[in-house]
Amino acid sequence: MKRVAYLLTFFGAICTFIMGLDTITKPLNFTGLCFVLWAISPYCFLAALIKYAKSKSAVLAATAISTVMSFLGVSAIFYAMYIQLDAQSGLVYVFLPVWQWVILLIVLMLMPLLNKAKKV
């Protein structure tokens, strides 16, 4: 089950990184690259959170969060940058990671309780 969570997290991070590099103004600039790194930072923390999950319920919760974050994050960026283009589309790289971090911090507070259940 951890392997599925890692794969979903990796999928989300890679898709976010590729779409971010595609949408940065050409030539590649440092500010745009910083925004892309900010956008993939929740996925890096999620991978560490999955590693921290020790019980079956914690692994299940991490897999569920990984699924939701990966698919909703990638679809929100795809929608904002390729389907519904407007002047504020680039703000998805600022505000989407903020909401992902909020979700991750809530899960982080619950993880010790979930880890107290039976070990995997």
All heavy atoms as an XYZ file, in Angstrom:
939
protein
N       0.811     -1.195      0.000
C       0.000      0.000      0.000
C       0.859      1.265      0.000
O       0.490      2.254     -0.597
C      -0.914     -0.033      1.220
C      -1.952      1.052      1.203
S      -3.149      0.871     -0.093
C      -4.569      0.430      0.827
N       2.011      1.199      0.688
C       2.902      2.360      0.675
C       3.439      2.626     -0.720
O       3.616      3.781     -1.104
C       4.074      2.156      1.641
C       3.767      2.461      3.069
C       5.037      2.447      3.889
C       4.770      2.877      5.302
N       5.984      2.979      6.098
N       3.651      1.569     -1.482
C       4.167      1.739     -2.836
C       3.179      2.529     -3.694
O       3.571      3.387     -4.478
C       4.458      0.372     -3.456
C       5.057      0.479     -4.845
C       5.503     -0.855     -5.364
N       6.724     -1.210     -4.640
C       7.065     -2.443     -4.338
N       6.298     -3.447     -4.669
N       8.186     -2.675     -3.692
N       1.885      2.254     -3.535
C       0.858      2.991     -4.277
C       0.887      4.465     -3.880
O       0.811      5.350     -4.738
C      -0.540      2.373     -4.025
C      -1.632      3.232     -4.620
C      -0.610      0.961     -4.566
N       0.997      4.724     -2.586
C       1.040      6.113     -2.118
C       2.269      6.839     -2.655
O       2.180      7.998     -3.074
C       1.021      6.144     -0.591
N       3.421      6.156     -2.640
C       4.636      6.769     -3.195
C       4.484      7.048     -4.693
O       4.897      8.097     -5.184
C       5.853      5.869     -2.969
C       6.441      5.948     -1.589
C       6.628      4.796     -0.838
C       6.827      7.155     -1.037
C       7.175      4.852      0.431
C       7.375      7.218      0.225
C       7.546      6.062      0.958
O       8.094      6.138      2.209
N       3.896      6.107     -5.431
C       3.711      6.303     -6.876
C       2.772      7.465     -7.169
O       3.022      8.263     -8.080
C       3.203      5.022     -7.527
C       4.221      3.902     -7.677
C       3.550      2.631     -8.194
C       5.342      4.318     -8.607
N       1.675      7.575     -6.410
C       0.754      8.690     -6.616
C       1.412     10.026     -6.286
O       1.222     11.017     -6.998
C      -0.497      8.494     -5.767
C      -1.440      7.394     -6.215
C      -2.495      7.140     -5.160
C      -2.076      7.750     -7.535
N       2.199     10.039     -5.222
C       2.905     11.265     -4.860
C       3.933     11.642     -5.922
O       4.051     12.812     -6.304
C       3.586     11.083     -3.492
O       2.597     10.716     -2.542
C       4.269     12.348     -3.047
N       4.657     10.655     -6.407
C       5.639     10.897     -7.463
C       4.955     11.391     -8.732
O       5.433     12.319     -9.382
C       6.425      9.611     -7.735
C       7.510      9.755     -8.752
C       8.660     10.459     -8.457
C       7.372      9.202    -10.013
C       9.665     10.606     -9.399
C       8.368      9.340    -10.956
C       9.511     10.046    -10.653
N       3.815     10.795     -9.072
C       3.031     11.231    -10.241
C       2.629     12.691    -10.107
O       2.778     13.479    -11.044
C       1.791     10.340    -10.394
C       0.759     10.880    -11.321
C       0.916     10.774    -12.694
C      -0.387     11.493    -10.828
C      -0.040     11.277    -13.552
C      -1.347     11.995    -11.669
C      -1.176     11.891    -13.042
N       2.109     13.066     -8.950
C       1.696     14.452     -8.736
C       2.853     15.422     -8.819
O       2.746     16.494     -9.421
N       3.977     15.061     -8.221
C       5.143     15.948     -8.232
C       5.706     16.103     -9.643
O       6.026     17.221    -10.069
C       6.208     15.415     -7.286
N       5.823     14.998    -10.363
C       6.383     15.069    -11.721
C       5.460     15.846    -12.660
O       5.924     16.690    -13.441
C       6.664     13.648    -12.262
C       7.832     13.029    -11.509
C       6.934     13.649    -13.762
C       9.141     13.774    -11.660
N       4.162     15.581    -12.599
C       3.222     16.317    -13.464
C       3.217     17.799    -13.137
O       3.191     18.636    -14.050
C       1.822     15.735    -13.319
S       1.612     14.131    -14.085
N       3.257     18.136    -11.850
C       3.302     19.542    -11.454
C       4.587     20.196    -11.946
O       4.564     21.320    -12.460
C       3.190     19.663     -9.925
O       1.968     19.074     -9.503
C       3.228     21.106     -9.485
N       5.695     19.507    -11.814
C       6.981     20.045    -12.258
C       7.002     20.245    -13.773
O       7.420     21.300    -14.263
C       8.107     19.107    -11.827
C       9.475     19.647    -12.085
C       9.978     20.673    -11.316
C      10.260     19.122    -13.092
C      11.246     21.182    -11.552
C      11.521     19.617    -13.333
C      12.021     20.658    -12.556
N       6.509     19.271    -14.524
C       6.515     19.380    -15.989
C       5.593     20.494    -16.456
O       5.964     21.303    -17.321
C       6.144     18.025    -16.627
C       7.276     17.035    -16.410
C       5.839     18.181    -18.111
C       6.941     15.618    -16.808
N       4.382     20.573    -15.895
C       3.467     21.654    -16.291
C       4.016     23.013    -15.874
O       3.832     23.998    -16.587
C       2.078     21.427    -15.700
C       1.302     20.335    -16.387
S      -0.416     20.238    -15.889
C      -0.267     19.553    -14.257
N       4.689     23.060    -14.732
C       5.284     24.317    -14.290
C       6.391     24.781    -15.212
O       6.466     25.953    -15.571
N       7.258     23.859    -15.605
C       8.326     24.238    -16.541
C       7.770     24.632    -17.897
O       8.325     25.496    -18.569
C       9.318     23.088    -16.696
C      10.230     22.819    -15.507
C      11.173     21.659    -15.818
C      11.016     24.047    -15.116
N       6.663     23.999    -18.293
C       6.056     24.330    -19.585
C       5.428     25.724    -19.576
O       5.415     26.398    -20.597
C       5.008     23.278    -19.941
C       4.414     23.507    -21.310
O       5.195     23.711    -22.266
O       3.171     23.490    -21.421
N       4.920     26.136    -18.432
C       4.210     27.414    -18.390
C       5.082     28.593    -17.961
O       4.617     29.722    -18.010
C       2.999     27.325    -17.444
O       3.447     26.926    -16.151
C       1.985     26.344    -17.967
N       6.310     28.341    -17.533
C       7.210     29.447    -17.194
C       7.534     30.213    -18.471
O       7.727     29.637    -19.531
C       8.510     28.918    -16.554
C       8.229     28.340    -15.179
C       9.548     30.023    -16.435
C       9.447     27.728    -14.533
N       7.613     31.527    -18.336
C       7.941     32.339    -19.500
C       9.323     31.964    -20.018
O      10.234     31.665    -19.254
C       7.927     33.841    -19.147
O       8.821     34.057    -18.062
C       6.536     34.284    -18.771
N       9.451     31.958    -21.306
C      10.724     31.612    -21.937
C      11.546     32.882    -22.077
O      11.008     33.903    -22.452
C      10.492     30.990    -23.311
C       9.517     29.823    -23.325
C       9.950     28.682    -22.464
C       9.044     27.487    -22.602
N       8.000     27.330    -21.676
N      12.792     32.929    -21.804
C      13.679     31.885    -21.322
C      13.402     31.587    -19.853
O      12.780     32.369    -19.145
C      15.077     32.460    -21.501
C      14.882     33.927    -21.361
C      13.514     34.203    -21.956
N      13.898     30.469    -19.395
C      13.700     30.015    -18.025
C      14.259     31.045    -17.046
O      15.395     31.477    -17.171
C      14.413     28.668    -17.840
C      14.158     27.934    -16.539
C      12.697     27.514    -16.471
C      15.038     26.718    -16.455
N      13.439     31.467    -16.086
C      13.911     32.447    -15.106
C      13.874     31.867    -13.699
O      13.177     30.894    -13.414
C      13.101     33.746    -15.195
C      11.630     33.521    -14.969
O      11.215     32.470    -14.514
N      10.842     34.522    -15.298
N      14.629     32.458    -12.818
C      14.791     31.954    -11.455
C      13.502     32.079    -10.644
O      13.155     31.190     -9.869
C      15.939     32.701    -10.767
C      16.201     32.225     -9.380
C      16.788     30.989     -9.160
C      15.846     33.008     -8.291
C      17.026     30.540     -7.864
C      16.082     32.572     -7.007
C      16.669     31.324     -6.793
N      12.776     33.166    -10.816
C      11.538     33.377    -10.068
C      10.504     32.323    -10.421
O       9.853     31.763     -9.541
C      10.978     34.778    -10.346
O      11.986     35.743    -10.086
C       9.768     35.052     -9.490
N      10.342     32.039    -11.696
C       9.406     31.012    -12.117
C       9.787     29.646    -11.594
O       8.930     28.861    -11.170
N      11.075     29.366    -11.593
C      11.557     28.089    -11.072
C      11.295     27.976     -9.570
O      10.947     26.904     -9.070
C      13.040     27.933    -11.374
C      13.635     26.557    -11.124
C      12.935     25.509    -11.966
C      15.113     26.571    -11.422
N      11.416     29.081     -8.844
C      11.107     29.070     -7.409
C       9.636     28.781     -7.164
O       9.285     28.044     -6.229
C      11.492     30.395     -6.767
S      13.272     30.612     -6.608
N       8.748     29.329     -7.998
C       7.324     29.044     -7.858
C       7.012     27.581     -8.147
O       6.165     26.975     -7.494
C       6.487     29.946     -8.764
C       6.258     31.316     -8.186
C       6.756     32.433     -8.822
C       5.549     31.479     -7.012
C       6.556     33.691     -8.299
C       5.339     32.728     -6.468
C       5.841     33.835     -7.116
N       7.695     27.001     -9.116
C       7.485     25.585     -9.421
C       7.986     24.723     -8.266
O       7.330     23.746     -7.875
C       8.178     25.206    -10.753
C       8.136     23.711    -10.985
C       7.520     25.935    -11.902
N       9.120     25.069     -7.686
C       9.627     24.320     -6.532
C       8.694     24.467     -5.333
O       8.505     23.519     -4.572
C      11.045     24.768     -6.194
C      12.106     24.418     -7.238
C      13.450     24.982     -6.839
C      12.185     22.921     -7.457
N       8.106     25.642     -5.159
C       7.116     25.846     -4.105
C       5.889     24.967     -4.371
O       5.302     24.419     -3.441
C       6.735     27.314     -4.019
C       5.478     27.612     -3.255
C       4.335     28.135     -3.755
C       5.243     27.434     -1.850
N       3.402     28.282     -2.772
C       3.937     27.855     -1.578
C       6.008     26.940     -0.804
C       3.366     27.809     -0.313
C       5.439     26.882      0.464
C       4.145     27.318      0.699
N       5.523     24.808     -5.632
C       4.352     24.000     -5.967
C       4.574     22.513     -5.728
O       3.620     21.791     -5.437
C       3.945     24.242     -7.422
N       5.822     22.040     -5.838
C       6.055     20.608     -5.603
C       6.489     20.326     -4.157
O       6.625     19.162     -3.787
C       7.083     20.007     -6.589
C       8.454     20.612     -6.408
C       6.594     20.097     -8.006
C       9.536     19.870     -7.158
N       6.672     21.348     -3.345
C       7.096     21.126     -1.963
C       6.104     20.302     -1.139
O       6.545     19.471     -0.331
C       7.401     22.457     -1.280
O       6.235     23.232     -1.137
N       4.779     20.448     -1.307
C       3.887     19.576     -0.535
C       4.051     18.097     -0.874
O       3.887     17.237      0.001
C       2.482     20.058     -0.908
C       2.656     21.428     -1.400
C       4.014     21.466     -2.022
N       4.396     17.796     -2.106
C       4.570     16.398     -2.497
C       5.812     15.796     -1.835
O       5.808     14.623     -1.471
C       4.665     16.271     -4.014
C       3.417     16.717     -4.718
C       3.384     17.919     -5.424
C       2.265     15.950     -4.678
C       2.240     18.334     -6.067
C       1.114     16.372     -5.310
C       1.103     17.558     -6.003
O      -0.035     17.981     -6.630
N       6.849     16.592     -1.669
C       8.052     16.104     -0.976
C       7.756     15.819      0.490
O       8.174     14.796      1.034
C       9.178     17.129     -1.100
S       9.676     17.462     -2.786
N       6.995     16.700      1.126
C       6.617     16.473      2.516
C       5.676     15.279      2.634
O       5.746     14.520      3.608
C       5.962     17.723      3.093
C       5.635     17.601      4.547
C       6.630     17.729      5.496
C       4.345     17.349      4.957
C       6.345     17.612      6.840
C       4.048     17.229      6.297
C       5.049     17.363      7.239
N       4.799     15.105      1.660
C       3.886     13.962      1.672
C       4.647     12.645      1.579
O       4.291     11.665      2.231
C       2.867     14.083      0.529
C       1.812     12.996      0.436
C       0.997     12.902      1.716
C       0.902     13.256     -0.749
N       5.704     12.625      0.800
C       6.528     11.411      0.722
C       7.162     11.100      2.079
O       7.227      9.936      2.491
C       7.597     11.574     -0.354
N       7.608     12.123      2.791
C       8.161     11.905      4.132
C       7.074     11.456      5.098
O       7.317     10.621      5.974
C       8.817     13.183      4.634
N       5.876     11.975      4.937
C       4.759     11.578      5.782
C       4.370     10.117      5.554
O       4.032      9.406      6.498
C       3.571     12.499      5.512
C       2.431     12.499      6.505
C       2.920     13.054      7.833
C       1.291     13.330      5.981
N       4.443      9.685      4.308
C       4.154      8.285      3.993
C       5.200      7.385      4.638
O       4.871      6.322      5.167
C       4.092      8.075      2.460
C       2.902      8.824      1.875
C       4.019      6.602      2.106
C       2.932      8.938      0.369
N       6.438      7.820      4.613
C       7.498      7.031      5.252
C       7.278      6.949      6.762
O       7.561      5.933      7.389
C       8.857      7.645      4.942
C      10.021      6.861      5.485
C      11.318      7.497      5.073
C      12.457      6.872      5.808
N      13.139      5.846      5.142
N       6.751      7.989      7.352
C       6.488      8.045      8.787
C       5.315      7.154      9.204
O       5.239      6.738     10.350
C       6.235      9.500      9.189
C       5.872      9.713     10.634
C       6.804      9.489     11.638
C       4.612     10.159     10.994
C       6.475      9.696     12.964
C       4.275     10.363     12.314
C       5.207     10.127     13.294
O       4.881     10.331     14.598
N       4.395      6.861      8.271
C       3.216      6.048      8.590
C       3.645      4.614      8.901
O       4.310      3.966      8.095
C       2.240      6.072      7.423
N       3.250      4.131     10.079
C       3.676      2.809     10.498
C       2.525      1.821     10.644
O       2.692      0.644     10.419
C       4.443      2.904     11.809
C       5.767      3.617     11.632
C       6.550      3.642     12.911
C       7.895      4.278     12.804
N       8.115      5.278     11.848
N       1.347      2.275     11.010
C       0.215      1.363     11.168
C      -0.581      1.294      9.866
O      -0.412      2.116      8.963
C      -0.683      1.831     12.313
O      -1.324      3.033     11.954
N      -1.454      0.296      9.817
C      -2.253      0.113      8.604
C      -3.199      1.294      8.379
O      -3.374      1.745      7.256
C      -3.040     -1.184      8.715
C      -3.706     -1.598      7.460
C      -4.307     -2.976      7.587
C      -4.853     -3.425      6.248
N      -5.337     -4.800      6.305
N      -3.770      1.820      9.453
C      -4.673      2.962      9.304
C      -3.912      4.222      8.883
O      -4.425      5.029      8.104
C      -5.438      3.211     10.601
O      -4.549      3.446     11.667
N      -2.699      4.396      9.358
C      -1.898      5.556      8.964
C      -1.495      5.459      7.489
O      -1.512      6.461      6.768
C      -0.659      5.674      9.839
N      -1.147      4.254      7.051
C      -0.793      4.055      5.645
C      -2.010      4.304      4.753
O      -1.908      4.927      3.691
C      -0.213      2.645      5.424
C      -0.041      2.347      3.944
C       1.108      2.499      6.146
N      -3.175      3.841      5.197
C      -4.406      4.060      4.436
C      -4.744      5.548      4.346
O      -5.118      6.048      3.284
C      -5.547      3.278      5.073
C      -6.848      3.249      4.307
C      -6.659      2.566      2.954
C      -7.905      2.527      5.110
N      -4.585      6.263      5.457
C      -4.836      7.709      5.449
C      -3.838      8.429      4.550
O      -4.219      9.334      3.787
C      -4.761      8.256      6.869
N      -2.579      8.037      4.604
C      -1.565      8.673      3.751
C      -1.835      8.382      2.280
O      -1.641      9.253      1.424
C      -0.176      8.181      4.143
N      -2.299      7.175      1.975
C      -2.632      6.839      0.587
C      -3.831      7.654      0.104
O      -3.845      8.150     -1.028
C      -2.914      5.333      0.450
O      -1.789      4.613      0.934
C      -3.177      4.957     -0.989
N      -4.829      7.815      0.957
C      -6.005      8.611      0.580
C      -5.631     10.072      0.345
O      -6.050     10.687     -0.641
C      -7.074      8.499      1.662
N      -4.813     10.625      1.238
C      -4.373     12.015      1.074
C      -3.522     12.158     -0.180
O      -3.635     13.138     -0.919
C      -3.609     12.478      2.329
C      -4.554     12.549      3.514
C      -2.930     13.814      2.109
C      -5.693     13.517      3.344
N      -2.677     11.178     -0.440
C      -1.835     11.203     -1.630
C      -2.688     11.188     -2.899
O      -2.415     11.922     -3.854
C      -0.886     10.012     -1.618
O      -0.144      9.952     -2.792
N      -3.735     10.367     -2.900
C      -4.626     10.296     -4.063
C      -5.338     11.622     -4.289
O      -5.349     12.153     -5.405
C      -5.663      9.176     -3.852
O      -4.986      7.953     -3.630
C      -6.577      9.050     -5.051
N      -5.907     12.168     -3.235
C      -6.654     13.417     -3.358
C      -5.736     14.564     -3.769
O      -6.039     15.329     -4.695
C      -7.383     13.740     -2.031
C      -7.952     15.145     -2.034
C      -8.477     12.718     -1.785
N      -4.601     14.689     -3.090
C      -3.687     15.790     -3.412
C      -3.131     15.695     -4.821
O      -3.028     16.696     -5.524
C      -2.539     15.835     -2.409
C      -2.878     16.574     -1.156
S      -1.479     16.780     -0.076
C      -0.258     17.469     -1.133
N      -2.770     14.499     -5.241
C      -2.161     14.349     -6.561
C      -3.151     14.657     -7.669
O      -2.872     15.472     -8.550
C      -1.596     12.941     -6.729
O      -0.554     12.729     -5.822
N      -4.302     14.020     -7.620
C      -5.243     14.200     -8.727
C      -5.902     15.576     -8.723
O      -6.039     16.185     -9.787
C      -6.290     13.087     -8.729
C      -5.737     11.770     -9.173
C      -5.763     10.673     -8.345
C      -5.152     11.631    -10.421
C      -5.226      9.460     -8.740
C      -4.620     10.434    -10.832
C      -4.654      9.341     -9.985
N      -6.284     16.080     -7.566
C      -6.878     17.412     -7.538
C      -5.849     18.502     -7.824
O      -6.161     19.490     -8.491
C      -7.563     17.657     -6.196
C      -8.831     16.854     -5.945
C      -9.427     17.206     -4.591
C      -9.843     17.065     -7.040
N      -4.629     18.331     -7.331
C      -3.588     19.317     -7.604
C      -3.226     19.395     -9.071
O      -3.162     20.478     -9.671
N      -3.023     18.234     -9.687
C      -2.667     18.205    -11.108
C      -3.820     18.704    -11.957
O      -3.624     19.478    -12.906
C      -2.226     16.782    -11.522
C      -2.130     16.649    -13.028
C      -0.903     16.437    -10.873
N      -5.046     18.311    -11.615
C      -6.186     18.757    -12.423
C      -6.428     20.258    -12.266
O      -6.803     20.935    -13.233
C      -7.442     17.967    -12.072
O      -7.807     18.183    -10.740
N      -6.199     20.812    -11.064
C      -6.363     22.257    -10.877
C      -5.331     23.039    -11.678
O      -5.658     24.053    -12.317
C      -6.254     22.606     -9.393
N      -4.101     22.587    -11.674
C      -3.066     23.268    -12.457
C      -3.352     23.126    -13.948
O      -3.235     24.099    -14.704
C      -1.671     22.726    -12.097
C      -1.304     23.154    -10.682
C      -0.613     23.223    -13.080
C      -0.039     22.544    -10.159
N      -3.742     21.940    -14.383
C      -4.047     21.731    -15.803
C      -5.201     22.624    -16.234
O      -5.152     23.259    -17.297
C      -4.377     20.258    -16.066
C      -4.605     19.954    -17.513
C      -3.535     19.795    -18.376
C      -5.890     19.836    -18.010
C      -3.743     19.524    -19.712
C      -6.104     19.570    -19.344
C      -5.029     19.406    -20.197
N      -6.254     22.694    -15.408
C      -7.409     23.520    -15.752
C      -7.024     25.000    -15.814
O      -7.407     25.707    -16.734
C      -8.527     23.303    -14.736
C      -9.751     24.126    -15.013
C     -10.646     23.748    -16.004
C     -10.005     25.290    -14.299
C     -11.765     24.521    -16.275
C     -11.117     26.061    -14.550
C     -11.998     25.666    -15.543
O     -13.104     26.426    -15.810
N      -6.258     25.453    -14.830
C      -5.911     26.872    -14.773
C      -4.934     27.279    -15.869
O      -5.019     28.389    -16.400
C      -5.315     27.215    -13.410
N      -4.009     26.399    -16.228
C      -2.960     26.798    -17.155
C      -3.241     26.445    -18.617
O      -2.641     27.042    -19.511
C      -1.625     26.178    -16.741
C      -1.163     26.605    -15.355
S      -1.183     28.374    -15.044
C       0.082     28.941    -16.123
N      -4.114     25.477    -18.874
C      -4.332     25.054    -20.257
C      -5.765     25.203    -20.731
O      -6.000     25.384    -21.915
C      -3.903     23.587    -20.427
C      -2.431     23.381    -20.197
C      -1.968     22.763    -19.047
C      -1.491     23.843    -21.110
C      -0.617     22.577    -18.821
C      -0.140     23.684    -20.893
C       0.285     23.045    -19.756
O       1.625     22.880    -19.531
N      -6.748     25.137    -19.846
C      -8.142     25.187    -20.286
C      -8.727     26.584    -20.088
O      -9.235     27.183    -21.030
C      -8.980     24.120    -19.538
C      -8.470     22.729    -19.919
C     -10.458     24.256    -19.878
C      -9.104     21.601    -19.149
N      -8.695     27.093    -18.866
C      -9.282     28.391    -18.541
C      -8.183     29.424    -18.372
O      -7.806     29.766    -17.262
C     -10.107     28.259    -17.252
C     -10.847     29.497    -16.849
C     -11.965     29.830    -17.786
O     -12.579     28.956    -18.371
N     -12.219     31.103    -17.964
N      -7.658     29.908    -19.472
C      -6.554     30.877    -19.417
C      -7.081     32.280    -19.140
O      -8.001     32.750    -19.797
C      -5.793     30.879    -20.739
C      -4.970     29.631    -21.028
C      -4.402     29.704    -22.424
C      -3.874     29.485    -20.014
N      -6.516     32.931    -18.149
C      -6.736     34.347    -17.932
C      -5.503     34.927    -17.236
O      -4.524     34.225    -17.035
C      -8.032     34.630    -17.158
C      -8.040     34.080    -15.747
O      -7.026     33.521    -15.322
O      -9.072     34.210    -15.078
N      -5.580     36.177    -16.876
C      -4.399     36.851    -16.333
C      -3.984     36.304    -14.969
O      -2.825     36.416    -14.588
C      -4.666     38.349    -16.222
N      -4.913     35.708    -14.232
C      -4.603     35.216    -12.896
C      -4.327     33.713    -12.852
O      -4.245     33.130    -11.772
C      -5.758     35.526    -11.935
C      -5.878     36.979    -11.583
C      -6.631     37.763    -12.647
O      -7.401     37.209    -13.401
N      -6.379     39.055    -12.711
N      -4.164     33.073    -13.983
C      -3.943     31.622    -14.000
C      -2.667     31.219    -13.279
O      -2.616     30.173    -12.635
C      -3.884     31.114    -15.440
O      -5.142     31.177    -16.041
N      -1.652     32.024    -13.358
C      -0.385     31.698    -12.724
C      -0.448     31.685    -11.207
O       0.421     31.109    -10.544
N      -1.493     32.289    -10.638
C      -1.626     32.291     -9.179
C      -1.910     30.900     -8.625
O      -1.809     30.695     -7.412
C      -2.730     33.260     -8.756
C      -2.411     34.734     -8.969
C      -3.611     35.586     -8.618
C      -1.214     35.145     -8.141
N      -2.223     29.959     -9.484
C      -2.435     28.587     -9.019
C      -1.147     28.027     -8.420
O      -1.191     27.211     -7.495
C      -2.983     27.701    -10.159
C      -1.937     27.368    -11.179
C      -3.585     26.423     -9.615
N      -0.002     28.481     -8.892
C       1.278     28.019     -8.351
C       1.592     28.640     -6.989
O       2.505     28.189     -6.308
C       2.411     28.319     -9.324
C       2.365     27.464    -10.550
C       2.018     27.987    -11.779
C       2.647     26.109    -10.473
C       1.955     27.189    -12.898
C       2.590     25.299    -11.582
C       2.244     25.851    -12.788
O       2.178     25.054    -13.886
N       0.846     29.665     -6.599
C       1.028     30.282     -5.293
C       0.044     29.714     -4.276
O       0.425     29.299     -3.190
C       0.871     31.822     -5.385
C       0.959     32.453     -4.020
C       1.894     32.406     -6.322
N      -1.247     29.679     -4.650
C      -2.280     29.361     -3.674
C      -2.592     27.869     -3.548
O      -3.011     27.434     -2.476
C      -3.557     30.144     -3.993
C      -3.381     31.608     -3.770
C      -3.319     32.487     -4.826
C      -3.247     32.102     -2.490
C      -3.142     33.837     -4.620
C      -3.064     33.447     -2.263
C      -3.015     34.321     -3.331
N      -2.407     27.090     -4.585
C      -2.664     25.654     -4.467
C      -1.726     24.995     -3.456
O      -2.198     24.224     -2.605
C      -2.562     24.973     -5.836
C      -2.858     23.484     -5.848
C      -4.309     23.227     -5.510
C      -2.514     22.884     -7.184
N      -0.423     25.274     -3.458
C       0.433     24.683     -2.424
C       0.077     25.126     -1.011
O       0.250     24.354     -0.067
C       1.839     25.150     -2.804
C       1.769     25.448     -4.246
C       0.380     25.953     -4.489
N      -0.453     26.327     -0.856
C      -0.858     26.783      0.481
C      -1.963     25.870      1.012
O      -1.902     25.405      2.154
C      -1.333     28.257      0.448
C      -1.983     28.651      1.757
C      -0.180     29.173      0.129
N      -2.955     25.587      0.186
C      -4.047     24.712      0.622
C      -3.571     23.279      0.802
O      -4.033     22.570      1.710
C      -5.214     24.791     -0.360
C      -5.878     26.129     -0.296
C      -5.860     27.099     -1.248
C      -6.602     26.664      0.808
N      -6.532     28.204     -0.796
C      -7.004     27.964      0.460
C      -6.948     26.178      2.068
C      -7.733     28.769      1.318
C      -7.687     26.988      2.915
C      -8.071     28.269      2.526
N      -2.646     22.843     -0.024
C      -2.089     21.507      0.169
C      -1.319     21.418      1.484
O      -1.395     20.409      2.187
C      -1.186     21.132     -1.013
C      -1.960     20.846     -2.275
C      -1.047     20.590     -3.456
O       0.050     21.124     -3.542
N      -1.519     19.772     -4.376
N      -0.577     22.465      1.827
C       0.153     22.477      3.094
C      -0.798     22.475      4.284
O      -0.520     21.850      5.310
C       1.098     23.672      3.170
C       2.417     23.397      2.549
C       2.889     23.882      1.372
C       3.449     22.555      3.068
N       4.150     23.383      1.132
C       4.512     22.567      2.163
C       3.565     21.781      4.220
C       5.676     21.843      2.357
C       4.730     21.055      4.420
C       5.773     21.093      3.490
N      -1.925     23.185      4.178
C      -2.915     23.175      5.257
C      -3.430     21.758      5.480
O      -3.514     21.283      6.625
C      -4.073     24.152      4.946
C      -5.240     23.949      5.891
C      -3.580     25.585      5.008
N      -3.766     21.062      4.397
C      -4.229     19.680      4.507
C      -3.144     18.802      5.125
O      -3.423     17.974      6.004
C      -4.652     19.153      3.123
C      -5.902     19.873      2.648
C      -4.892     17.647      3.156
C      -6.230     19.616      1.187
N      -1.911     18.964      4.678
C      -0.821     18.145      5.207
C      -0.556     18.406      6.686
O      -0.231     17.469      7.433
C       0.450     18.377      4.397
C       0.482     17.722      3.032
C       1.721     18.139      2.282
C       0.419     16.219      3.168
N      -0.681     19.645      7.118
C      -0.454     19.940      8.533
C      -1.552     19.340      9.411
O      -1.286     18.884     10.526
C      -0.334     21.440      8.749
C       0.932     22.062      8.163
C       0.929     23.573      8.358
C       2.173     21.447      8.770
N      -2.789     19.312      8.905
C      -3.869     18.655      9.639
C      -3.601     17.156      9.746
O      -3.746     16.555     10.811
C      -5.227     18.945      8.965
C      -5.585     20.425      9.132
C      -6.326     18.056      9.553
C      -6.758     20.872      8.304
N      -3.183     16.544      8.632
C      -2.872     15.113      8.651
C      -1.669     14.846      9.551
O      -1.635     13.827     10.256
C      -2.628     14.600      7.213
C      -2.111     13.184      7.214
C      -3.896     14.702      6.402
N      -0.703     15.748      9.563
C       0.473     15.572     10.419
C       0.087     15.550     11.899
O       0.649     14.790     12.674
C       1.488     16.679     10.152
C       2.765     16.631     10.973
C       3.567     15.379     10.628
C       3.596     17.873     10.739
N      -0.893     16.365     12.274
C      -1.345     16.357     13.660
C      -2.071     15.059     14.009
O      -2.050     14.623     15.156
C      -2.257     17.563     13.918
C      -1.500     18.872     13.944
S      -2.501     20.270     14.453
C      -3.581     20.484     13.064
N      -2.719     14.446     13.031
C      -3.439     13.198     13.278
C      -2.554     11.961     13.166
O      -2.930     10.888     13.641
C      -4.600     13.070     12.292
C      -5.696     14.127     12.404
C      -6.702     13.950     11.283
C      -6.367     14.063     13.748
N      -1.406     12.069     12.540
C      -0.568     10.907     12.271
C      -0.097     10.177     13.542
O      -0.108      8.944     13.545
C       0.615     11.309     11.401
C       1.351     10.149     10.798
S       0.339      9.068      9.755
C       0.112     10.062      8.315
N       0.294     10.867     14.616
C       0.667     10.102     15.824
C      -0.485      9.261     16.379
O      -0.269      8.164     16.872
C       1.084     11.185     16.824
C       1.476     12.337     15.988
C       0.604     12.283     14.777
N      -1.706      9.768     16.277
C      -2.856      8.989     16.735
C      -3.078      7.767     15.852
O      -3.414      6.682     16.337
C      -4.116      9.860     16.742
C      -4.079     11.071     17.676
C      -5.318     11.918     17.477
C      -3.951     10.625     19.109
N      -2.893      7.939     14.551
C      -3.079      6.827     13.633
C      -1.960      5.799     13.774
O      -2.185      4.621     13.565
C      -3.146      7.338     12.188
C      -4.371      8.191     11.843
C      -4.210      8.783     10.453
C      -5.638      7.366     11.930
N      -0.777      6.245     14.123
C       0.350      5.320     14.276
C       0.249      4.478     15.542
O       0.965      3.481     15.665
C       1.676      6.077     14.264
C       2.171      6.307     12.865
O       1.841      5.570     11.943
N       2.966      7.338     12.699
N      -0.613      4.869     16.486
C      -0.764      4.084     17.707
C      -1.561      2.804     17.483
O      -1.575      1.934     18.324
C      -1.430      4.926     18.794
C      -0.506      5.957     19.362
C      -1.158      6.678     20.492
C      -0.198      7.729     21.043
N      -0.770      8.462     22.159
N      -2.209      2.693     16.331
C      -2.958      1.476     16.024
C      -1.979      0.344     15.741
O      -0.761      0.519     15.811
C      -3.867      1.730     14.823
N      -2.486     -0.825     15.365
C      -1.619     -1.973     15.082
C      -0.619     -1.643     14.000
O      -0.936     -0.980     13.028
C      -2.449     -3.157     14.607
C      -3.096     -3.936     15.687
C      -3.659     -5.195     15.067
C      -4.927     -5.566     15.772
N      -5.584     -6.687     15.143
N       0.582     -2.167     14.157
C       1.641     -1.956     13.162
C       1.367     -2.804     11.934
O       0.742     -3.840     12.004
C       3.000     -2.329     13.739
C       3.358     -1.601     15.003
C       3.674     -0.176     14.745
C       4.085      0.487     16.057
N       3.927      1.876     16.058
N       1.890     -2.349     10.796
C       1.716     -3.079      9.532
C       2.562     -4.327      9.534
O       3.661     -4.376      9.947
C       2.071     -2.184      8.338
C       1.976     -2.953      7.053
C       1.170     -0.983      8.303
